[in-house]
Amino acid sequence: MSRILLCKPRFLTFELDNIMPPLGLLWIASVLRECGHDCRLYDHGIVWNDFTRLREEIRSFKPQAIGISAVAFEAEAAHAMAKVCKEEAPDVPVVIGGPYPTSFPSRCLLDRNIDFAAIGEGEETAKELFEALVRGGDPYSVAGVAYRKNGEVVLTQPRPPIENLDDLPLPAWDLVNFSFYERHRSMSTMGIRRYAAISTSRGCPFKCIYCHNIHGKRFRPRSPEHVLRELILLKNRYGVREYEIVDDIFNFDRDRMQDILEAIIDSRLDARLHFPNGIRTDWLDERQIKLLKKAGTVSLAMTLESPTPRIHKLRKKGLNIEKVRENMEIGVREGLFVCGGFMIGFPTETYEEAKATVDFAVQSSI
């Protein structure tokens, strides 16, 4: 059985206590396990520049390949981690994936400690790439990969997104140290407690110009049955009652949203749901907000960004500002902890427009 070490870098130069389990790596680990690989997860959270534990992990586990997943603001930590990996295991291939290499593959591969970058969704790419790296094959023909050749960065053909997310196994939650995460704040604003982050869909068809666009512009949902199976597993096996839904747009398919919420109610999970992002606020109505509450929703981020129509037009989000205002009031009235999302400093934004955003936040019912 081949050994693959999956690593999550954290921050090297500043403290940020909000962290969440690395969902991408957990899904990749579950896919690799189905292929017969032995996967370990290295994720010790807030560790700036002390990689002693990583060195010990590499020496004891003796991985045949190493994967690192990073978002852009983890870039410094990711490169430092890759350097340590090569110092401890110079002949072991290092692959970097996640939003950072997807957005900046050439920048990643300037680092000679990184051998390959996985572009876009990682599950199918990781399965083929690690299979080639540890069991023999041609890693340079795998779709969705960037690598160096004669000093130049080469990108293979793009990897199409996964059509049916229900085909994926559930994330490898057994690799997570829940007691570690319950000692740190999460993506939501609800304090320190045992929780799990859940992704029930990928992609968003809206065209907000600041969007990361990692999962593409086509909404791809998991079925309510698949989602509920994960929630039940987390409760029964790991004692999780608090779930943070981190989709790009959970309520794009409002019938599916209703089916998921009603399944949670019928299952008697006694769940506490949090939506730190991923709810299109002006697509909600009073009936849906009440259903969210009935299903166990505790906190809900309602993002307005700016109350100024001109700024909304520039951002190409197209929010119904009055509907957002109305739904904020309904959410508060229903007893939800409503968190507003605002942006200031958009290019060409005037002082008066920025002040209007601050005034809205101060005067709103949240």
C-alpha positions in Angstrom: 0.0 0.0 0.0 1.5 3.3 -1.1 1.8 6.1 1.4 0.6 9.7 0.7 1.0 12.6 3.1 -1.6 15.4 2.7 -0.6 18.7 4.3 -2.5 21.9 5.1 -0.3 25.0 5.6 -1.3 27.7 8.0 0.1 31.1 8.7 3.7 32.0 9.1 3.8 35.7 9.9 0.6 36.7 11.6 -2.1 35.3 13.9 -5.5 34.4 12.6 -7.4 32.1 14.9 -10.3 31.4 12.5 -9.6 28.0 10.9 -11.7 25.1 9.5 -11.0 21.5 8.6 -9.4 21.2 5.1 -12.5 19.9 3.2 -10.6 19.7 -0.1 -7.9 17.4 1.4 -10.5 15.3 3.2 -12.3 14.6 -0.1 -9.1 13.9 -1.9 -8.0 11.5 0.9 -11.3 9.6 0.6 -10.8 9.2 -3.2 -7.2 8.1 -2.8 -8.2 5.5 -0.2 -10.6 4.0 -2.6 -7.6 3.4 -4.9 -5.8 1.6 -2.1 -3.5 4.4 -0.9 -2.7 5.0 2.8 -3.3 8.7 3.5 -2.3 10.8 6.4 -3.3 14.4 7.1 -0.8 16.9 8.5 -2.8 19.8 9.9 -1.7 21.4 13.1 -3.3 24.7 12.6 -1.6 27.9 13.8 2.1 27.1 13.3 4.1 30.0 11.9 7.6 28.8 11.3 8.1 25.7 13.4 8.0 22.6 11.2 9.4 20.2 13.8 6.3 18.1 13.8 6.1 18.0 10.0 9.7 16.7 9.9 8.9 14.0 12.4 5.8 13.0 10.4 7.8 12.7 7.2 10.5 10.6 8.9 8.1 8.3 10.6 5.5 7.9 7.8 8.0 7.8 4.9 5.6 9.1 2.3 6.0 8.2 -1.4 4.3 11.4 -2.4 3.2 14.6 -0.7 0.3 16.9 -1.4 -0.1 20.4 -0.2 -3.4 22.4 -0.4 -3.4 26.2 -0.1 -5.5 29.3 -0.7 -3.7 32.4 -1.8 -3.0 33.9 1.6 -1.4 30.6 2.7 1.2 30.9 -0.1 4.1 31.8 2.1 3.4 28.9 4.5 2.9 26.5 1.5 6.3 27.3 0.0 8.0 27.0 3.4 6.3 23.6 3.9 7.4 22.5 0.4 11.0 23.4 1.3 10.8 21.3 4.5 9.4 18.4 2.6 12.2 18.4 0.1 14.8 18.8 2.8 13.5 15.7 4.6 12.6 13.7 1.4 14.4 15.1 -1.6 13.3 12.3 -4.0 9.6 12.4 -3.0 7.4 14.3 -5.5 5.5 17.3 -4.0 2.2 18.4 -5.5 0.4 21.6 -4.6 -3.3 22.1 -5.2 -6.2 24.3 -4.2 -7.2 27.9 -5.0 -3.6 29.2 -4.9 -2.1 27.1 -7.6 -5.3 27.3 -9.6 -5.0 31.0 -9.7 -1.2 31.3 -9.9 0.3 28.1 -11.3 3.4 29.7 -12.7 4.2 31.5 -9.4 3.9 28.1 -7.6 6.2 26.4 -10.0 8.9 29.0 -9.7 9.6 27.1 -6.5 11.9 24.1 -7.3 10.6 22.4 -4.2 7.2 21.9 -5.9 7.1 19.4 -8.7 3.4 19.6 -9.9 0.5 21.9 -9.4 -3.1 20.6 -9.6 -5.4 23.1 -11.3 -9.1 23.3 -10.4 -11.1 20.5 -8.7 -8.6 18.1 -7.2 -10.3 14.7 -6.7 -10.0 13.1 -10.1 -6.7 14.9 -10.8 -5.2 13.6 -7.5 -6.4 10.1 -8.2 -4.7 9.9 -11.6 -1.6 12.0 -10.7 -0.7 10.2 -7.4 -1.4 6.8 -9.1 1.2 7.7 -11.8 3.7 9.1 -9.2 3.7 6.2 -6.8 2.8 3.2 -8.9 4.3 4.1 -12.3 2.8 6.0 -15.2 3.1 9.2 -17.0 2.2 12.1 -14.7 2.8 14.6 -17.5 -0.3 13.4 -19.4 -2.7 13.8 -16.5 -5.4 16.4 -17.2 -5.6 19.4 -14.9 -1.8 19.6 -14.1 0.9 22.2 -14.4 4.7 21.3 -14.4 8.1 22.6 -15.5 9.7 21.6 -18.7 13.0 23.2 -19.9 12.4 26.1 -17.6 8.9 26.8 -18.8 5.6 26.1 -17.1 3.4 23.6 -19.1 -0.3 23.2 -18.5 -2.0 19.9 -19.6 -5.5 19.9 -20.9 -8.1 21.3 -18.5 -9.9 18.9 -16.2 -13.6 19.1 -16.6 -15.6 19.6 -13.4 -17.1 16.6 -11.7 -20.7 16.2 -13.0 -22.2 14.2 -10.2 -20.9 15.0 -6.8 -22.8 12.1 -5.3 -20.3 9.9 -7.0 -17.7 11.1 -4.5 -17.2 9.2 -1.3 -17.9 11.2 1.9 -14.9 13.2 3.1 -12.4 11.3 5.3 -13.6 12.8 8.6 -11.7 10.1 10.6 -8.5 12.0 9.7 -9.7 15.1 11.6 -8.8 15.9 15.1 -12.1 17.4 16.2 -10.8 18.3 19.7 -8.2 20.6 18.0 -10.8 22.5 15.9 -13.2 22.9 18.8 -10.5 25.0 20.5 -10.4 27.6 17.7 -12.9 29.9 16.2 -14.5 28.8 12.9 -15.6 30.5 9.8 -18.9 31.6 11.5 -19.0 34.1 14.3 -20.6 31.6 16.8 -17.7 31.0 19.1 -15.7 27.9 20.1 -17.4 24.5 19.9 -17.4 21.2 18.1 -18.5 21.6 14.6 -18.0 20.4 11.0 -17.9 22.4 7.8 -20.1 21.0 5.0 -20.1 21.7 1.3 -23.4 20.6 -0.3 -22.8 22.0 -3.7 -20.2 23.6 -6.0 -20.2 26.4 -8.4 -22.3 29.6 -8.8 -23.7 31.0 -12.0 -23.7 34.6 -10.9 -21.0 36.9 -12.3 -19.8 39.0 -9.4 -16.6 40.4 -10.7 -14.7 39.8 -7.4 -15.6 36.1 -7.3 -12.9 33.4 -6.9 -14.6 31.2 -9.6 -12.7 28.1 -8.3 -15.7 25.8 -8.9 -16.9 27.4 -12.1 -20.1 29.1 -13.1 -22.4 26.0 -13.2 -24.2 25.0 -10.1 -23.5 21.4 -9.2 -25.4 20.1 -6.2 -25.2 17.0 -4.0 -28.5 15.3 -3.5 -30.4 15.8 -0.2 -29.9 12.1 0.6 -26.1 12.4 0.1 -25.9 15.5 2.3 -28.0 13.9 5.1 -25.9 10.8 5.1 -22.8 13.0 5.9 -24.6 14.9 8.6 -25.8 11.7 10.3 -22.3 10.2 10.1 -20.8 13.2 11.7 -23.4 13.2 14.6 -23.3 9.4 15.3 -19.6 8.8 14.9 -18.0 12.1 16.0 -20.7 13.8 18.2 -21.1 16.8 15.9 -24.3 18.8 16.2 -23.1 22.1 14.7 -22.7 22.3 10.9 -21.4 25.2 8.9 -22.6 25.2 5.3 -19.9 26.7 3.2 -21.4 26.5 -0.3 -21.0 29.2 -2.9 -24.8 29.4 -3.2 -26.7 27.0 -1.1 -30.1 28.3 -2.1 -29.6 28.5 -5.9 -32.0 25.5 -6.3 -34.6 26.5 -3.7 -36.5 23.2 -4.1 -33.3 21.3 -3.2 -32.7 23.6 -0.2 -36.2 22.9 1.0 -35.7 19.2 0.6 -32.5 19.3 2.6 -34.0 21.3 5.4 -37.1 19.1 5.6 -34.9 16.0 5.6 -32.9 17.4 8.6 -36.2 18.1 10.4 -37.6 14.6 9.7 -34.3 12.9 10.7 -34.5 14.4 14.3 -30.8 15.3 14.1 -31.3 18.2 16.5 -28.9 20.1 14.3 -27.6 23.6 14.7 -26.9 25.1 11.3 -24.8 28.0 10.4 -24.4 29.8 7.1 -21.3 32.0 7.2 -21.6 32.4 3.5 -23.4 30.9 0.5 -26.9 32.3 0.9 -28.2 34.6 -1.8 -30.1 36.8 0.5 -32.5 38.4 -1.9 -33.6 35.0 -3.1 -35.0 34.2 0.3 -38.6 34.8 1.5 -40.3 34.7 4.8 -41.4 31.1 4.4 -37.9 29.9 3.6 -36.4 31.9 6.5 -38.9 30.2 8.9 -38.0 26.8 7.4 -34.3 27.5 8.0 -35.1 28.4 11.6 -37.2 25.2 12.0 -34.4 23.0 10.7 -32.1 24.4 13.4 -30.4 27.4 11.8 -28.8 29.6 14.4 -26.7 32.0 12.4 -27.0 33.4 8.9 -24.8 35.8 7.0 -26.8 38.2 4.8 -24.5 39.9 2.5 -25.5 43.3 1.1 -22.0 44.7 0.5 -23.3 48.2 -0.4 -26.8 49.9 -0.4 -25.7 52.0 -3.5 -27.2 50.8 -6.8 -24.3 52.2 -8.8 -21.8 50.1 -6.8 -24.0 47.0 -7.2 -24.0 47.6 -11.0 -20.2 47.8 -11.1 -19.9 44.6 -9.1 -22.4 42.8 -11.4 -24.1 41.1 -8.5 -27.6 42.5 -9.2 -28.9 42.3 -5.6 -32.4 43.5 -4.8 -31.4 45.8 -2.1 -34.8 46.3 -0.6 -35.4 42.5 -0.5 -32.1 42.1 1.4 -33.2 44.8 3.9 -36.6 43.1 4.4 -35.0 39.6 4.9 -32.6 40.9 7.4 -35.5 42.2 9.5 -37.4 38.9 9.1 -34.3 36.9 10.1 -33.8 38.9 13.3 -37.5 38.7 14.1 -37.4 34.9 13.7 -34.6 34.8 16.3 -31.6 34.2 14.0 -28.2 35.6 14.6 -27.9 37.7 11.4 -24.5 38.9 10.4 -24.2 41.5 7.7 -21.6 41.4 5.0 -20.4 44.8 3.6 -17.6 46.1 1.4 -15.9 49.4 1.4 -13.3 50.8 -0.9 -14.5 49.5 -4.2 -12.7 51.3 -7.1 -14.4 54.7 -7.9 -16.5 54.5 -4.7 -17.0 57.9 -3.2 -16.8 59.0 0.4 -20.6 59.5 0.4 -21.2 56.0 -1.0 -18.9 54.4 1.6 -20.6 56.3 4.3 -24.0 55.1 3.1 -22.7 51.5 3.6 -21.6 52.3 7.2 -24.9 54.1 7.9 -26.9 51.1 6.6 -24.9 48.7 8.8 -25.3 50.9 11.9 -29.0 51.6 11.3 -30.1 48.1 10.3 -31.8 45.6 12.7 -28.6 43.4 12.8 
